[in-house]
Amino acid sequence: MRESKVKCLSIAGFHQMAYVEWGDADNPKVLVCVHGLTRNGRDFDFLAQALAADYRVICPDVAGRGKSDWLANKSLYVMPQYCADMVTLLARLNVETVDWLGTSMGGLIGMALAAQPGNPIRRLVLNDVGPVITAVSLARIGDYLGKLPRFDNLTQAEAYVRTISAPFGPLTDAQWRHLTLHVVREAADGKIEFVYDPGIAQVYRQGQLLGGGKDVELWPLFDAITCPTLLLRGETSDLLTSQIAQAMTRRGPRARLIEIPGVGHAPMLMDEGQITPVRDFLLN
């Protein structure tokens, strides 16, 4: 694994976006993996290691998360800025095409890019996200987003992560510890705190208000996608309903749907049973 940063531009100036890279740096086959709302690129460590023999795997921390800079202007935590930052990253990679895997928010970014004429995405994997975001899931995420409790030790932090992320499904103790280690840090006073910018919650809650307590629909984006698309859905997901997932198999790119049993929002792609369908789709 190699760590790098790339300078991105917003109307407020420059900020750095961090990313980790796996596999041969000269491999022209590139897979970009983008995480969910409060997570970061280290979520994909297991998947990246499994695919590193076939791909150069790039896992960025979206602005305000992980090791990337926090944005001074919190109103810029929106899809257009995220897409612009990713285009900067793609230019850094110096390849003509990429495959894209996005979990939740990362999938929305991928959809927005793949819907554009002349886009570089060859194959798209949407992990438990689609063109309809349910009001129920928006409310659930809003309940904890930005509250950022602090902890006396890593054990307490992990217990909290296990609680708010219970829909991830059954994971091993080592996997839960991994998912915790990379979303927290030790503060100057010795307390354990989360690494994402609480300012993300400001824009998120504004978006909830704009939704008026209703589902958010983005069908025009999905219908404009033409590349082969794999859709993964957690069996009990509250963000991507079974009805919407089935509709995605009939519209736009007519996604290939695979449901992951015993998981809600979202499958973490850390075990072989979840990695295999992704590998098969990308390589066959």
Rosetta blueprint (number, residue, H / E / L):
1 M L
2 R E
3 E E
4 S E
5 K E
6 V E
7 K E
8 C E
9 L E
10 S E
11 I L
12 A L
13 G E
14 F E
15 H E
16 Q E
17 M E
18 A E
19 Y E
20 V E
21 E E
22 W E
23 G L
24 D L
25 A L
26 D L
27 N L
28 P L
29 K L
30 V E
31 L E
32 V E
33 C E
34 V E
35 H L
36 G L
37 L L
38 T L
39 R L
40 N L
41 G H
42 R H
43 D H
44 F H
45 D H
46 F H
47 L H
48 A H
49 Q H
50 A H
51 L H
52 A L
53 A L
54 D L
55 Y L
56 R E
57 V E
58 I E
59 C E
60 P E
61 D L
62 V L
63 A L
64 G L
65 R L
66 G L
67 K L
68 S L
69 D L
70 W L
71 L L
72 A L
73 N L
74 K H
75 S H
76 L H
77 Y L
78 V L
79 M H
80 P H
81 Q H
82 Y H
83 C H
84 A H
85 D H
86 M H
87 V H
88 T H
89 L H
90 L H
91 A H
92 R H
93 L H
94 N L
95 V L
96 E L
97 T L
98 V E
99 D E
100 W E
101 L E
102 G E
103 T E
104 S L
105 M H
106 G H
107 G H
108 L H
109 I H
110 G H
111 M H
112 A H
113 L H
114 A H
115 A L
116 Q L
117 P L
118 G L
119 N L
120 P L
121 I E
122 R E
123 R E
124 L E
125 V E
126 L E
127 N E
128 D L
129 V L
130 G L
131 P L
132 V E
133 I E
134 T L
135 A H
136 V H
137 S H
138 L H
139 A H
140 R H
141 I H
142 G H
143 D H
144 Y H
145 L L
146 G L
147 K L
148 L L
149 P L
150 R L
151 F E
152 D L
153 N L
154 L H
155 T H
156 Q H
157 A H
158 E H
159 A H
160 Y H
161 V H
162 R H
163 T H
164 I H
165 S L
166 A H
167 P H
168 F H
169 G L
170 P L
171 L L
172 T L
173 D H
174 A H
175 Q H
176 W H
177 R H
178 H H
179 L H
180 T H
181 L H
182 H L
183 V L
184 V E
185 R E
186 E E
187 A L
188 A L
189 D L
190 G L
191 K L
192 I E
193 E E
194 F E
195 V L
196 Y L
197 D L
198 P L
199 G L
200 I H
201 A H
202 Q H
203 V H
204 Y H
205 R H
206 Q H
207 G H
208 Q H
209 L H
210 L H
211 G H
212 G L
213 G L
214 K L
215 D L
216 V E
217 E E
218 L L
219 W H
220 P H
221 L H
222 F H
223 D H
224 A L
225 I L
226 T L
227 C L
228 P L
229 T E
230 L E
231 L E
232 L E
233 R E
234 G E
235 E L
236 T L
237 S L
238 D L
239 L L
240 L L
241 T L
242 S H
243 Q H
244 I H
245 A H
246 Q H
247 A H
248 M H
249 T L
250 R L
251 R L
252 G L
253 P L
254 R L
255 A L
256 R E
257 L E
258 I E
259 E E
260 I E
261 P L
262 G L
263 V L
264 G L
265 H L
266 A L
267 P L
268 M L
269 L L
270 M L
271 D L
272 E H
273 G H
274 Q H
275 I H
276 T H
277 P H
278 V H
279 R H
280 D H
281 F H
282 L H
283 L H
284 N L
